[in-house]
Amino acid sequence: MSDTPEQRTPETGAQPPRRTRRLVKVILTISLTLNLLVLGLVVGAHVRDGHDDRRFGPPDRSIARDMGFGPFIGAFPREDRREMAMALRDRTGPFLDNRQALVEEMEGILATLRAEPFDAAALTVLLEAQGSRIRERAEIGREILVGQIDKMTPAERARFADKLEQGLRHSMERVRSDWKDRRSDRDRH
């Protein structure tokens, strides 16, 4: 009786089961996505090089984007942004050190993805550690953000809310425009 592909085992040198192949594809997709995210953040930070007045100065300008605080940070006056960047740096260390930690984590993830046999538990541990570090930084950022807003007078807070709303409207208009462009491109093909 001959073996079917589902009955073959890795020890015999035959094809791995479909479930393992699917898991490897999913993990490789996640890895590629994370690599592109890191590359995009690094290239974006390098290209911007302080040309956008709404952001922190180098290298902390990407902090807000990395943690999802971009619209809030853009609504603060420049001096408040500087104060918040210094507070974040004081509590989390230099931003470049945190970027280096991300690179090292990604190297560990890539090594785990390439290892044979694949160890899903090891990948889970690495991804959880990375997620914990990111959540910790986001929590610190949130505390600094709320603390800065708490120092505002009612009039300052109202101006901040107006500027935040204006920035959000602008962002939503860009998103709508991008979706319209994509839809028209798709309809043409």
C-alpha distance (Angstrom), angle and dihedral (degrees) to the residues before:
residue distance angle dihedral
M1 . . .
S2 3.81 . .
D3 3.77 124.4 .
T4 3.78 118.3 -108.0
P5 3.83 115.9 -138.7
E6 3.81 89.8 -104.0
Q7 3.82 91.6 55.1
R8 3.80 97.3 50.0
T9 3.78 117.9 100.5
P10 3.79 132.2 -148.3
E11 3.82 89.2 -113.9
T12 3.81 90.1 64.8
G13 3.79 91.7 51.9
A14 3.77 92.5 -115.3
Q15 3.78 128.8 131.8
P16 3.81 118.0 -60.1
P17 3.79 117.5 -115.3
R18 3.81 117.4 -83.9
R19 3.79 92.5 -113.3
T20 3.80 91.4 58.6
R21 3.81 91.8 47.6
R22 3.80 90.9 50.2
L23 3.84 90.9 48.8
V24 3.80 90.8 50.1
K25 3.82 90.5 50.4
V26 3.80 91.5 50.0
I27 3.79 92.2 48.1
L28 3.79 92.5 47.0
T29 3.80 89.4 50.3
I30 3.80 90.6 51.2
S31 3.79 90.5 47.3
L32 3.80 92.5 49.8
T33 3.80 90.5 48.1
L34 3.80 92.5 50.6
N35 3.81 91.4 46.2
L36 3.79 91.1 51.1
L37 3.80 90.0 47.4
V38 3.81 91.7 53.1
L39 3.80 91.4 44.9
G40 3.80 91.3 48.1
L41 3.80 92.0 49.8
V42 3.78 93.0 48.7
V43 3.82 95.0 44.6
G44 3.80 92.4 42.4
A45 3.79 92.1 50.9
H46 3.80 90.9 47.7
V47 3.80 94.9 47.4
R48 3.81 94.7 46.9
D49 3.82 92.4 49.5
G50 3.79 94.1 174.0
H51 3.82 97.2 -48.7
D52 3.78 93.2 125.0
D53 3.78 110.3 77.1
R54 3.81 93.2 -160.1
R55 3.80 94.3 67.0
F56 3.77 136.1 71.2
G57 3.78 117.1 -89.3
P58 3.82 120.7 -98.0
P59 2.99 127.0 -33.4
D60 3.80 96.1 7.9
R61 3.81 96.3 53.5
S62 3.81 91.0 94.7
I63 3.80 94.7 52.8
A64 3.78 92.6 86.4
R65 3.80 93.4 48.5
D66 3.80 93.0 45.9
M67 3.79 92.4 55.8
G68 3.80 99.7 37.4
F69 3.81 95.6 -108.9
G70 3.81 95.3 115.8
P71 3.82 98.4 115.4
F72 3.81 91.4 46.8
I73 3.80 95.0 47.2
G74 3.80 91.7 48.8
A75 3.81 90.1 56.4
F76 3.82 94.3 57.0
P77 3.79 122.7 89.9
R78 3.81 114.3 -104.2
E79 3.82 94.7 -104.9
D80 3.83 91.7 53.0
R81 3.81 90.2 50.5
R82 3.80 90.2 52.8
E83 3.79 91.4 48.6
M84 3.80 91.1 49.9
A85 3.81 92.2 47.6
M86 3.78 91.1 52.6
A87 3.82 91.3 47.9
L88 3.79 90.9 50.4
R89 3.80 91.8 47.6
D90 3.81 90.4 49.3
R91 3.81 92.1 52.2
T92 3.81 101.1 38.6
G93 3.79 105.3 26.1
P94 3.78 128.8 -117.4
F95 3.77 114.3 -23.4
L96 3.80 93.1 -128.6
D97 3.82 89.5 57.9
N98 3.79 88.7 54.9
R99 3.81 90.3 49.2
Q100 3.80 88.9 51.3
A101 3.82 89.7 52.7
L102 3.82 88.8 53.0
V103 3.81 91.2 50.9
E104 3.82 91.0 49.7
E105 3.80 91.1 48.6
M106 3.80 90.3 51.1
E107 3.81 90.8 49.8
G108 3.83 88.8 53.9
I109 3.80 90.7 48.8
L110 3.80 91.6 49.5
A111 3.81 91.8 49.1
T112 3.82 89.9 50.1
L113 3.79 91.5 49.4
R114 3.80 91.4 52.1
A115 3.81 95.8 44.4
E116 3.79 119.9 108.8
P117 2.86 120.2 -114.8
F118 3.80 93.9 33.9
D119 3.81 113.5 -124.9
A120 3.82 109.6 -152.6
A121 3.81 91.4 -178.3
A122 3.82 91.4 56.7
L123 3.81 90.5 50.2
T124 3.80 90.3 49.5
V125 3.82 90.9 52.4
L126 3.82 91.5 50.3
L127 3.81 93.5 47.8
E128 3.81 91.8 46.8
A129 3.83 91.4 50.8
Q130 3.78 90.6 49.6
G131 3.81 91.0 48.0
S132 3.80 91.5 49.5
R133 3.80 92.2 52.5
I134 3.80 91.5 48.5
R135 3.83 92.2 47.3
E136 3.81 90.6 49.2
R137 3.82 91.8 53.4
A138 3.80 90.8 45.5
E139 3.82 90.8 52.0
I140 3.80 91.3 50.9
G141 3.80 89.4 47.7
R142 3.79 90.8 50.0
E143 3.82 91.4 50.7
I144 3.81 91.0 50.6
L145 3.81 91.3 46.8
V146 3.81 93.6 50.8
G147 3.82 91.0 44.0
Q148 3.80 90.9 53.8
I149 3.81 91.8 49.2
D150 3.80 90.8 46.3
K151 3.83 89.7 60.0
M152 3.82 91.8 57.9
T153 3.76 125.3 103.1
P154 3.82 116.5 -124.0
A155 3.82 89.9 -100.9
E156 3.82 92.2 50.0
R157 3.80 90.6 47.7
A158 3.83 90.6 51.1
R159 3.84 90.9 50.7
F160 3.80 89.0 47.2
A161 3.83 90.9 51.4
D162 3.82 90.8 49.1
K163 3.79 92.1 50.2
L164 3.81 91.3 45.6
E165 3.80 90.8 50.8
Q166 3.80 91.1 48.6
G167 3.82 90.8 51.0
L168 3.80 92.2 48.1
R169 3.81 91.7 50.1
H170 3.79 90.2 50.5
S171 3.82 90.6 49.7
M172 3.80 92.2 48.4
E173 3.81 91.0 49.8
R174 3.82 89.3 53.1
V175 3.81 91.0 49.3
R176 3.80 92.0 48.9
S177 3.79 90.5 47.9
D178 3.81 91.4 49.7
W179 3.82 91.0 50.1
K180 3.81 91.4 48.8
D181 3.82 89.9 50.7
R182 3.80 91.9 49.0
R183 3.78 92.4 46.5
S184 3.82 92.5 50.2
D185 3.82 90.3 47.0
R186 3.80 90.1 50.3
D187 3.81 91.9 47.6
R188 3.82 91.6 52.3
H189 3.79 92.3 55.4
